[in-house]
Amino acid sequence: MDDEMGDFIVDEEEIDVNGQVVKRKKVKRKPLRQAAGVSSSALQEAHDIFGDVDELLALRKQELERDAINSGELRGNRLEDEFEPFILAEKYMTPKDEQIKETDIPERIQLSEELTGHPIDGDANSEEESVPFIAMYRKESCLSLVKDNDANEQANEEETRKMKWHKLLWAVQTLDRKWLLLQKRKVALQIYYERRYDDEKRRIDDVTRQALNRQLYHSIIDALKEAKSEKEVEDVDAKFNLHFPPGEVEEVGQFKRPKRKSLYSICHKAGLWEVANQFGRSAEQLGQHLTLTRIPEAGELDSGKDSPEDVAANFTCAMFETSQDVLRGARHMAAVEIGCEPIVKKHIRGIFMDKAVVSTKPTPEGSSVIDTYHQLSGVEWLQEKPLSKFGDAQWLLIQKAEEEKLLKVTITLPEDAKKALMSEARENYLSDCVSKSAQLWDEQRKMILDDAFLNFLLPAMEKEARSLLTAKAKCFLSMEYGKQFWDKVSVAPWKKKDADKKDADIDLDDESELRVMACCWGPGKPATTFVMLDSSGELVDVLYAGSISLRSQGVAEQQRKRNDQQRVLKFMTDHSPHVVCVGASNLNCRQLKDDIYEVIFKMVEDHPRDVNPQMENFSIVYGDESVPRLYENSRISSDQLPAQSAIVKRAVALGRYLQNPLAMVATLCGPGKEILSWKLHPLEQFLTPDEKYEVVEQVMVDATNQIGFDVNLAASHEWHFSTLQFVAGLGPRKASALQKELVREGSIFSRKELVKPLGRKVFMNASGFLRVRRSGAAAASAQIIDLLEDTRIHPESYALAKNLAKDVCAADGLEANEMDDDEQEMAIEHVREKQDQLDRLDIDEYSRSIGDDKRETLLDIKLELKCGFKDRRTPYAEPSPDEEFWLLSGETEDNISDGRIVQVTVRHIQDNRIICTFDSGLKAIVMGDNYSDDGFDLESLQLHEGDVLTGKIKNVNKNRFIVYLTCKQSEMSRWPFSRSNHDPYYRAQKVVLTQDDKARKQKEAKKHFKPRMIVHPHFQNLTAEEAMQFLGDKEPGEKVIRPSSRGPSFLTLTLKIFDGVFAHKEITESGKDHKDITSLLRLGKTLTIGDETFEDLDEVIDRYVDPLVGHLKSMLSYRKFRKGLKGEVDDMLRAEKSENPMRIVYCFGISHEHPGTFILSYIRSTNPHHEYVGLYPKGFRFRKKDFDSIDRLVSYFQKHIDKPPPDAGPSMRNVAAMVPMKNSA
């Protein structure tokens, strides 16, 4: 068997152009000095077992370098030869990453300069200063950009100084990057234009054409130099490509491809440009006259006595047989030239963007979908809204609705503005002469202008207006998203409330003092979990207490509850937390909070001596589980908390967010960028991940540098390193290198120790934001740390700070002349202890006295000498009752608000009221008086427990978590719900169906499914046949979600597996009111595929479809995959076996009978054998085992080929049941 298996894998053979097998020379391999390099699969296994593999990569790199030196080779094996590129990129170990680490320029500036190139002029040093460094230490040079204009804030700037997101500075940096990219493009275009013009000059012999081209070229170059925006550069480029089209010159040795010629090019080659020149003013002259940059000259439009037809008769040819054909072609050329003229376009653009208006109206589909509750209800009937009035993200909704054919959108100039524009153009383009010939030429000119404006300029301006509106809306949305994110990360850690200040020792002024117990509710599997975190956020202990919230009165259940209460009591007594944070995931957490209070009361009553004094003012707070749930499912959580269960990871993140919100959020900003899944704004789906992360990065950089980074704390507690990448001058690459250096050192005692690992320029940017203090391992050291090392004072200003302290001491009567360093240190300690002396210091007067114009810097020094790195974050505030209601109920104001029509499930029917619940568990009550206009009679009431009831919200009692409903028809039809923020340009109109619309509705009625009211990029109202036809010409892996023929509680995912092979997967919807047609046609609140549950279609795509498609494509691109039917594949294998009789040949193929299944076919001796491979989101299933890659599956198959399959000879019916996709309509 060993011999038979020795050559199991069939080598791929190279085929030359004649179809012959190429014989390859055998490469002489040197004997390996050690085991081969680490494979990607081995690396994955190492990650699964040991967690983070950074150290493994680093050690392997060192081994390779050492081997190269020992073997005397000039170039040894490289790391990239042994590891997958994505692994090295994720760990920032590619050659490019190493270069960035070693270059002494701030990382983000390096990455920016890769795109923009180095600045052409200006001070190079200024380009190496990051935004937070400028905002903090170069305020005097940009005071208007970093300070608020509020007079009250300026008057009390010492007391009211808060953290600030420097939006203006970031905007300046963005504009600077755009400007540099624009200059780079202009330089590149100028070089290309010069080369292209020279080629054209050599190709053309006609002197007149050469003169015309020379004039055009110089005009274009001048316009390019004058262009100040991307649009203007595009206009110049369009003009150049019109007159010097690419591809005119054929390069020697190039294969000829058919060229698509425009009508303009055809007319030009026919010589009609000479006729076009006879029309009078050129497009450039028209633009100069429109913009008043050139005054018209007399006789400019003198066309002579010949009529247009007489002139055109001289240019007839085979393609343009008549004078009219010639004139039509010449007019087209003139119109196109006007439409491409930069000066004309700039003039028209200004008018269009100022006066154009937007109107919307619903399509027939939109009329049936958009109701008063719909997101588009406020924008479905906009009438002539000016472009300038779009200030928010409204346009993005309109644009999406237009793409989904729910709205018809028009952007036009009002008729009066259009007439004024055309009149102005005619005044500057037509002749003033009155002769018959002149009138004939003017008629031609009118047609040229109409063509240029109506077919070229105005449609182009409409397209630009759409782009402008999109850019403005995205800019607004980015700012709103950033504000929400800023509000989350600029919150200070929880601090103990000590109202009466009985004991100053227990006042927690320092976040490092905070010990947190975090609790996450569990349904049983997993159980409710408590974790204890020490003051550094490290996990100390875990407790599972699944019975603490039992409501049952049974004896056994009550005993289990008492046991869990005792265990929680001991847990809290042993660890003495300052605060308990309960994850507010659902309404059960209200009871859980009460249960914890009950434990505390028992502790105080039964064991008063065991109660730590710090627990006297004990608090239990609710925490939002959004970030913890992201952390729970992230890879970084497995690295930081290996072997811990998911609910423990979530609870740890919950507690850490209370201790250090910024660091916890930064943990999710690693290579996986899990933070982008944090839902912060209802419209954030309109931003791309890159656009969102750009805002996230800005906010994180500003917040991190204003809060500071504790170097020694992070060196002892790895999870605190998460914010290091956002320190000024650093980035993920330089931060990873510095992290290794700090961990190796253990502790540092001066910022100067960081000059060597960082480099001088990076140190200049970063040092003022790095806190060096007694924390972590440094807390146990006796080495002295300068007070200035734990302040925001930059090392470049240490001398200024010491002189200020010395002068304050001198003013207080202390001798301050010729102090040595120790005495200056004592002066700093003196002013910190006696802050009233600093308070009396007038910064303006002191700045004048020392003759230094650094008022802002001196003011910062004064504040830092009083308290280094004073926390400027917004104080933590416990959730308000309203916030608790939304957190615990899981509902939103869009779902639960007065006037909303909702569906609830009946739970109990009492004498005078009906008790119901929402899907979230929220309680709803319908009082007897509000049930029906006919009254409430229990005997005749045809309502049962479990029935779904439709009602209108009358009132929401958030304190009691109760929603009061009315089901009276008279009230249901009265005061219909409407959005309070209707657009002022909203003008509702009545929809009149055309004959085509009626015919379409009749056609839809014939379909065997009801069109669904679902808005999603991958959803379409199609039948199974239409879906397969839609996907027919698309790539394998493309998908569409459609209604199911089983009814409105089901959807079907149709996936293209291969050409002619489609798989259909059923999606079950739940959370609907089956008595309400609107609810039935909308998307269910939960979606189920097999055993997995999803919240929405985005999650279905992300967690189910995309992984499935990834594995599908990996199979289709696998080297052993063969196309064809089962019999055809068998024939291929037999042919391969006949050529290689000693080998076991195998391959994979598509199962056409059961889409979603692959067939593994192999021949050991003579007959083909077949086994089936299932396709799943997590990989492939073969012989009842799951594999995350094909290589692992093949490896398993090789080792176990002799063993019979678990179910030898399964029927095709059984095989179909084993795979996740099935063929159903």
MINU-715414 format. One record per residue (C-alpha): residue in one letter; x, y, z. Coordinates in steps of 0.001 Angstrom, whole numbers, plus 500000, padded with zeros to 6 digits. Example, Ala and Ser with C-alpha at 12.3 -4.5 7.8 and 13.67 -1.06 7.14 Angstrom:
A512300495500507800S513670498940507140
***
This chain:
M500000500000500000D502907502354500740D504136501966497168E500640502493495855M500170505626497904G503677506941497296D502675508935494249F499124509739495295I499104513408494252V499256513787490487D501816516377489390E500564519202487215E502278519180483802E503175522194481720I501862522266478148D503561524290475416V501802526207472640N501718523076470458G499987521043473148Q503105518984473953V504167518154477481V507194520182478512K509929518113480119R511238519945483127K514752519587484428K514975518182487879V516209520781490280K518998519647492564R517841520436496049K520296521087498844P519804518905501892L517746520769504445R519616521836507539Q516449521638509573A512723521069509218A510952522881506411G509344526269507010V506125526723508852S503071526195506644S499947528297506841S497979525338508222A500589524787510935L500446528470511723Q496673528291512074E496987525304514415A499556527208516449H497146530120516642D494338527854517803I496511526306520528F498718529148521709G496822532273520661D498852535124519185V501663534000516895D503676537215516682E506492535633518687L506470532573516429L506920534768513359A509688536783514989L511590533664516106R511235532092512676K512626535258511090Q515628535178513417E516230531493512585L516220532203508865E518688535060509251R520947532924511468D520835530017508990A521773532329506129I524805533589508075N525901530083509138S525599528673505625G527529531573504130E524744532344501635L524458535892500429R520702535646500525G518954533199502792N515303532187502862R512952535044503467L509977535119505791E507659535803502851D508858532570501226E507411530529504097F504252532352505168E501111533385503374P501228537108502430F498015537893504330I499523536494507548L502595538702507272A500437541706506352E498170541127509347K501193540960511664Y502893543971509974M505954541929509001T506153542514505248P509262544253503832K507193547407503358D506102547310507005E509714546880508120Q510710549896506066I507949552003507644K509068550916511121E512675551891510439T511990555244508744D512070558152511176I508904559814509908P505456559553511542E503752556438510218R500527557992509014I502487560715507209Q504543558016505472L501377556263504302S499908559547503098E503079560439501180E502925557079499409L499799558391497709T500615562071497364G504391561960497024H506634564301498959P505543567957499098I506853569859496108D507701572913498154G507316574228501673D509016573428504933A509731569713505075N509714569686508868S506181571054509052E505036568116506971E506290565742509660E504084567135512422S500903565189513076V497496566709513785P497450566061517567F501000567438517897I500009570641516068A496780570934518084M498664570632521392Y502122572114520838R501771574458517866K498577576239518858E500063579670518322S500437578965514595C496812577863514056L494838579329516964S491666579883514939L491555576197513984V491939574719517460K490059577170519698D486319577664520044N484803581026519230D482593580961522312A483496584063524337N482354582495527612E484609579487527057Q487563581726526244A487007583731529400N487119580618531574E489506578542529475E491447577300532496E488352575883534194T486347574701531205R489068573076529076K487565569880527699M488527567227525212K487913568256521644W487717566507518305H489810568778516062K487562568513513035L488939571638511381L492550570467511574W491609567079510149A489660568832507391V492724570938506569Q494843567783506432T492295566137504105L492237569185501844D496036569246501855R496129565609500769K493600566304498004W495605569323496850L498840567318496710L497085564537494774L495732567174492391Q499206568627491818K500615565139491302R497952564401488715K498532567724486929V502265567017486646A501596563506485313L499028564793482806Q501350567521481571I504088564949480890Y501604562719479086Y500175565632477064E503653566676475931R504525563153474798R501170562670473077Y501434566063471315D504916565233470039D503630561931468642E500769563718466920K503096566376465515R505296563722463898R502256561960462443I500593564968460756D502025566723457708D499239569268457122V500549572720458085T497084574080458927R496334571135461177Q499707571498462869A499085575179463578L495623574409464928N496994571594467112R499768573837468415Q497236576461469418L495023573826471061Y497958572262472914H499168575543474422S495605576477475348I495130573124477119I498461573376478962D497555576889480177A494140575646481326L495759572716483123K498091575034485005E495156577252485985A492927574358487119K492283574489490868S489927571566491410E489511567959490393K486527568865488208E488499571507486332V491340569051485703E488807566501484409D487396569159482080V490867569888480687D491566566180480295A488286565667478428K489195568472476018F492662567041475394N491330563526474781L488792564967472355H491397566679470193F494234564188470787P492423560883471292P494527558075472780G495447555171470550E495921557202467370V499605556265467147E500276552596466602E503345551329468412V505652548902466639G505223545336467770Q501823545925469322F498891543659468515K496205545632466721R492865545813468438P489660547108466909K489178550732467930R485801552100468819K485551555375466935S483259558187468021L481142560196465588Y483353563191466364S486463561247465338I484792560075462118C483773563645461231H487243564938462067K488954562387459803A486547563325457007G487872566893457193L484659568417458573W486710570325461148E487237572922458438V483463573371458088A483100573509461899N485627576349461976Q483387578307459609F480626578602462207G482451581511463828R483618581582467399S485392578560468761A484225576884471962E487059578576473854Q486078582006472534L482462581367473540G483607580523477060Q485748583678477244H482816585823476187L480419584121478618T482833584724481489L483712588239480237T487403587370480113R487565588599476512I485552591251474678P484158590242471230E485857591905468267A484095593340465251G483948591019462274E484595587897464342L481514586246462920D481863587397459310S481196584173457387G481361585758453964K478669585648451310D478578581876450909S475695580054452519P476324577069454837E475209574631452137D477598576141449601V480491575732451984A479432572214452924A479141571161449266N482933571282448985F483340568572451654T480975565847450524C482409562344450425A481361558696450543M480427558894454196F478828562366454002E477121562336450631T475048565537450823S475546569054452114Q473045568398454865D475041565374455995V478187567502456073L476462570274458038R475002567732460468G478455566322461118A480058569759461432R477336570892463871H477954567779465937M481680568579466083A481029572154467190A478485571044469802V480850568414471219E483670570971471421I481410573377473336G480336570529475609C483995569724476375E485272573274476729P486566573813480328I485717577539480439V482140576917479276K481671574006481678K482976576017484620H480541578837483825I477565576502483381R478550574534486496G478357577644488671I474882578509487384F473578574932487529M474761574202491075D473279577487492263K469866577231490600A469138573548489878V466295571884491771V465454568305492734S462013566745492461T460900563264493483K457795561174493065P457116557521493838T457093554900491105P454200552421491032E456373550042493084G457172552879495472S453513553759495905S452774550231497100V455818550038499390I456136553520500925D453601554110503680T453546556598506563Y455928554404508571H458462554001505791Q461885555623505937L461152557381502644S457757558759503637G459204562250504130V460945562454500756E458640560685498301W457045563926497083L459726566636496964Q458995569494494614E461785571687493227K464082571568496228P467271573598495479L470571571742495618S471816574196498239K469042573117500636F470370569561500910G472389569864504099D471970566458505717A472059562826504557Q468602562974502947W470003562627499428L471484559217500244L468001557888501021I466662559375497788Q469534557920495775K469029554465497280A465277554622496604E465969555571492992E468342552606492577E465651550311493972K463087551844491585L460941553204494411L461341556865493462K461737558776490231V464228561601490732T464788564573488415I467448567273488697T466786570165486351L467250573866485900P464000575807486321E462610576933482985D463337580626483611A466974579860484492K467316577606481436K465883580300479151A468213582924480637L471190580612480129M470306579859476509S469637583544475821E473044584493477222A474727581829475099R472980583006471932E473951586618472569N477567585573472629Y477462582995469807L475127584429467141S475963587144464644D474576590686464688C474494590829460897V471140590897459094S472089589549455680K470414586407454412S473695584499454538A474288585601458141Q470788584483459131L471381581059457602W474617580705459542D472804581831462729E470238579091462235Q473102576590462206R474556578187465334K471219577921467166M471082574197466414I474672573840467652L473845575555470956D470686573505471460D472644570307470839A475549571360473076F473396572428476019L470557569908475912N472564566812474946F475963567458476478L476282570253479046L473064569984481053P473110566135481284A476766566344482370M475851568935484991E473025566726486289K475503563879486709E477904566205488525A475081567465490736R474332563910491807S477990563357492661L478096566642494564L474965565798496547T476369562357497366A479683563850498502K477943566477500662A475599563916502205K478451561523502941C480471564341504483F477550565216506755L476973561566507613S480668561076508396M480529563997510818E477395562648512487Y478930559192512732G482081560766514154K480104562721516751Q478377559563517934F481709557752518102W483358560687519913D480608560717522520K481311557029523202V485107557207523539S485415560586525274V483612559350528394A485670559011531564P485822555723533490W483243555112536186K484134556845539446K482866556142542926K480245558492544264D481356559759547654A478827562440548409D479609563187552033K483409562685551693K483657560961555048D486864559260554113A489120560901551575D491071557672551169I488166555942549447D487590558706546909L488601557197543635D490233559996541693D492393557610539740E490963555171537211S493625552616538193E491919552209541579L488738550769540115R487877547104540701V484877545947538701M482606542948538870A480819542447535572C477791540263535031C476196538947531837W472793537287531901G472655533801530450P469598531743529464G471044528604531077K473387527520528338P475490529543528944A474591530360532526T474549533840534041T478229534693534513F480105536942536939V483727537981536383M486029539962538646L488566542386537175D491405543919539139S492302547601538918S494273546966535715G491429545175533946E492949541702534292L490623538761534844V490878537584538480D488006535156538941V484927533722537193L481659532528538699Y478734530838536935A475409531301538719G472670530041536443S470011529792539145I470323533217540758S467362534633538849L465007531633539050R461363532654539493S459995529173540171Q458681528514543705G459599524824543631V461641523560546564A464557522338544442E464650525517542368Q464563527744545455Q467411525755547001R469500526159543858K468785529879543902R469875530169547572N473057528244546782D473889530616543945Q473148533620546156Q475607532286548736R478248531758546059V477781535277544678L477877536612548252K481210534889548885F482499536030545474M481776539647546328T483073539370549887D486354537857548689H487007540427545957S485323543614547316P484424545248543974H483729548972543846V480980548575541277V478957545847539586C478194546299535893V475200544328534581G474984543854530831A471673545297529654S470911542709527019N467197542066527660L464383542571530161N465576539662532314C468473541870533379R466088544047535439Q465397541103537681L469096540175537701K469977543625539012D467405543232541791D468825539793542627I472321541260543016Y470960543995545301E469303541258547349V472687539556547757I474261542836548896F471506543454551456K472074539981552848M475791540654553017V475241543882554950E472670542318557294D474276538930557938H478004539756557661P478465543461558437R482053542917559575D483010541354556254V481834544396554302N484777546412552981P484481550141553875Q484881550912550201M481583549108549515E479484551446551670N478291553489548689F478198550453546434S476730550866542928I475162548572540377V475012550040536904Y473740548858533555G476228548562530708D475608548468526969E476636545086525532S477246546356521983V481038546582522289P481355543485524528R479510541363521973L481868542528519232Y484819541677521465E483320538278522296N483359537290518626S486714538887517727R490001537090517244I491768539427519693S489579538090522521S490964534593521896D494489535985522000Q493916537891525253L491647535377527004P492579531936525670A490428528992526770Q487703531265528161S484089530846527098A482350533439524933I480203534801527761V483297535295529955K484956537296527175R481815539405526884A481691540024530639V485388540978530726A484833543499527921L481808544864529793G483928545517532872R486883546886530949Y484640549333529107L483634550710532510Q487291550961533577N488768552340530374P486290552988527530L488947554223525111A491244551213525511M488331548787525179V487169550400521942A490757550532520643T491014546765521182L488527546364518323C490523548634515983G493082545967515079P493589544297511687G490055542867511773K488522546342512331E485646544784514266I484760548264515537L483114549004512179S480300546615513129W479319548871516057K476000550396515008L476164554100515867H474006555797513246P470858554597511449L472275555584508034E475857554416508485Q475375551683505872F475796554409503241L479433554850504277T482036552395503025P484209550615505617D487179552775504582E485163555974505010K483971554864508445Y487428553804509574E488922557136508486V486548558863510908V487202556249513597E490929556800513233Q490616560573513512V488514560298516661M490751557661518237V493912559660517506D492456562835519015A491030561067522058T494137558963522758N496530561892522641Q494382564139524809I493997561386527420G497603560155527206F499145556684527020D500469555116530235V503670553403529085N504457551434532242L500869550265532797A500720548861529263A504123547179529645S502658545145532513H499144544641531110E499070543877527405W495480544869526650H496305548502527445F498591548568524388S495510548833522162T495628552652522123L499376552878521376Q498814552803517599F496856556067517879V499607558030519668A500885560904517500G503658559798515161L502870556120515572G500579553715513787P499979549968514000R503450549134512647K505553551446514790A503299550662517769S503926546916517414A507699547520517305L507576549834520329Q505371547374522220K508018544650521912E510665547116523118L508606548182526153V507733544610527128R511405543697526924E512394546673529107G509584546088531624S509549549696532850I510964553057531813F511589556059534021S512146558867531533R510778559823528140K514368560175526902E514652556383526967L512246556304524020V514335558462521679K516345555524520352P513467553061519691L511274555778518174G513692558000516280R514087561738516751K511198562938514540V508706560340515744F509752560996519352M509134564692518757N505528563901517776A504809561231520371S506706562078523548G504316564671524974F501460562161524944L503353559279526580R502896559160530355V505847557905532385R504692557311535958R504666554797538772S502262552239537382G502568548602536422A505939547130537354A507390550620537891A505205551069540981A507542548786542954S510716550601541853A512555553122544011Q513934554992541008I512996558665540852I510654559816538071D510569563512537216L507145565058537796L507230566534534283E507308563020532800D503659562574533782T502387565829532300R501326566999528871I504351569313528833H506518568420525844P510221567681526551E511086570651524305S509334572873526879Y510802571340530034A513199574285530408L510314576722529988A508294574851532637K511202574786535115N511827578505534619L508136579234535185A508162577186538403K511366578946539496D509846582374538833V506694581452540772C508852580338543703A510828583601543492A507611585561543598D506758583620546749G509965584740548428L512095581640547809E515657582028546558A515614581029542906N518930582182541507E521227579614539916M519184576573540923D520582573184540033D518415570414538618D517414569027542029E516367572441543216Q514382573036540047E512639569709540656M511840570909544178A510481574148542686I508092572119540516E507000570075543554H506583573303545513V504237574920542987R502204571713542698E501734571603546468K500911575312546668Q498698575775543652D497353579093544850Q500672580613543755L500124579291540240D496550580558540318R497844584073540974L500169583926537964D498902586085535085I499956584243531944D499555587251529646E501749589413531850Y504306586628532380S504513585988528615R505279589658527993S507832589744530814I509936586938529310G509514588309525786D508188585012524435D505057584864522293K503958581451523610R500893582332525612E499022579102524802T502042576932525608L502593578761528903L498930578369529792D499163574607529146I502322574430531285K500551576223534101L497606573807533997E499884570743533821L502029571934536749K498844572059538812C497756568560537747G499498566441535148F497252564773532589K494093565996534313D491182563987532967R489252566201530537R486785563548529505T483045563837529996P482270562368533441Y480644558949533367A476886559127533825E474713556135534583P472035555433531976S468946557563532450P465552555839532878D464851556443529174E468219554994528172E467663551987530432F464305551408528762W465803551329525251L468801549223526348L466760546574528160S463816546396525781G465963546304522650E463401548554520976T464016551935519338E462036555142519070D461285554248515461N459489551104516690I457918552274519943S456464555764519903D453043557317520341G450810556763517321R452660553733515973I450706550689514769V452270547595516379Q451655543863516713V451702542109520082T450993538577521332V448187537969523827R449401536403527111H446546536851529618I442924538034529403Q441596539566532626D438330541177533660N439071544624532349R442310544333530419I444366542221528017I448024541550528883C450265541214525819T453969541170524978F456144542382522144D458652539984520579S461323541558522806G459353540601525932L458180544180526577K454775544253528273A451775545817526527I448307546397528015V445010546956526245M442461548257528756G438870547091528312D437748550592527363N440293550655524544Y439654547232523028S436689547890520724D434136550554519830D431505547921520710G432757547533524265F434624544753526127D432645541574526910L434585538556528158E431798536087527257S431597537113523608L435287537882523259Q436801535702520523L440395536190521626H442731533554523010E446163533345524533G448788533277521795D446731535306519311V448402538269517614L446739541624518221T447212544799516182G446922548083518028K448041551683518189I450368552969520924K448607555440523223N451288555875525835V454692554425526820N455453554213530543K459222553817530469N459655553664534241R457358550627534513F458317549167531116I454695549079529955V453180550165526649Y449467551048526595L447595550270523381T444219550942521843C442509548618519378K439443550753518733Q438854551112515026S437753554712515502E441098555580517122M443147553395514800S441915555406511812R442172558771513589W445327560939513829P447423558686511619F451084558498512440S453238560961510524R456813562058510797S457190565403512504N460178566418510357H458539566656506938D460662568476504411P459419572036503679Y459500571145499960Y457232568121500493R454138568328498278A452044565138498209Q450164564386494977K447705561762493859V449116558839491866V447359558104488557L448149554677487130T448877554486483405Q447803551595481198D451361550181481372D451254550292485176K447919548490485225A449223545833482817R452293545351484977K450138544899488076Q448053542277486279K451250540470485251E452497540500488836A449196539094490033K449813536010487891K453032535200489750H452758532458492338F454195534622495102K453251537924496702P455827540683496053R457534541495499328M458159544941500873I461859544310501507V464582546811500693H468023545231500364P470706545235497630H470495541441497228F466696541097497378Q464507541022494274N460897540032493711L461585537172491299T460326533654490711A462776530745490805E462956530730487001E463520534484486843A466193534266489526M468095531598487591Q467725533627484404F468986536730486240L472053534853487534G472598532959484286D475305535220482813K476912536070486141E479941534547487846P479602531493490129G478999532662493683E476570535442492705K473349535329494682V469868536767494943I467338536577497771R463728536265496615P460237535466497915S459458531818498516S456544530027496927R455808528578500380G454344531880501561P455203535240503116S456941533682506151F459741532307503995L462434533617501681T464681531695499314L468391532262498733T469321531363495148L473046530868494606K474810530215491311I477074527213491892F478270526767488326D477040527384484789G473557525911484682V473706524800488338F471789526785490964A471170525987494602H468185527223496593K468210527584500377E465143528302502456I465171531163504981T462464531059507636E461138534359508989S459581534873512413G458238537715514528K455291538617512270D451627539349512746H449961536770510509K446705538703510579D448268541897509246I449198541911505560T451697544761505972S453589542848508647L453569539715506506L455082541495503509R457872543077505554L461018541263506599G460686539145509733K462437540230512917T464507537051513011L465695534855510144T466613531198510460I468664528965508162G468921525448509533D469980525811513171E471404529327512810T469486532520513573F470168535932512048E468862539419512822D468702540752509254L469720540054505675D473060541835506130E473960539287508789V472796536446506521I475125537721503786D478061538327506152R477865535179508269Y476314532645505897V476490533545502214D479923535220501948P481802532371503724L479859529858501622V480816531668498415G484436531884499554H484633528117499949L482769527616496658K485318529728494760S488239528000496448M486858524668495197L486235525934491663S489795527280491469Y491359524178493029R493935522523490809K492122519160490943F488680520509490060R487254519285486752K484312520694484798G481607518495483326L478949515973484214K479706512995486422G480214510650483453E482491513134481666V484645513530484748D484908509746485056D486126509549481451M488795512156482189L489955510154485205R490112506924483175A492235508646480536E494527509999483232K494754506566484850S495717504922481562E498620507370481244N499664506848484876P498661503277485789M500754503243488989R499073506313490438I495809506785492283V494139509564490345Y491410511759491777C489553515001491196F486602517076492372G483528517838490324I480105519467490584S477090517396491583H474469518454489057E471827516297490740H472284517944494133P473482521550493765G475613522625496709T477377519265496749F480713518343495187I481763514857494090L485187513503494981S485949510924492267Y488999508630492353I490317505467490672R492545503088492562S492638500225490072T490013500263487309N486594501497488468P485827505072489543H484658505609493117H482581508581494209E482109510278497534Y480217513434498250V481546516662499767G479079519089501352L479508522879501066Y478964524847504291P479768528366505538K482406526863507836G484046524821505104F483516521364503619R481906518248505107F483365514909504073R482673511555505733K480798513367508527K483832515494509330D484238519236508789F487281520765507088D488046524480506787S490189524018503669I490409521649500708D494037520808501486R493068519449504898L490229517467503361V492588515932500773S495169515168503466Y492522513359505517F491348511491502405Q494889510342501605K495402508941505075H492024507198505280I491453506068501702D491400502408502786K488673502983505335P485127502704503972P482942505811504199P480830506022507414D477678505348505417A478934503074502666G476957503555499505P474495506267500593S471552506800498357M471315510045496453R468350510977498633N470438510617501787V473306512556500250A471025515444499437A469898515563503058M473515515809504235V474326519056502437P473132522535503369M471768523677500013K468773522146498307N466935522611495062S463542524100495903A461523526913494503
***
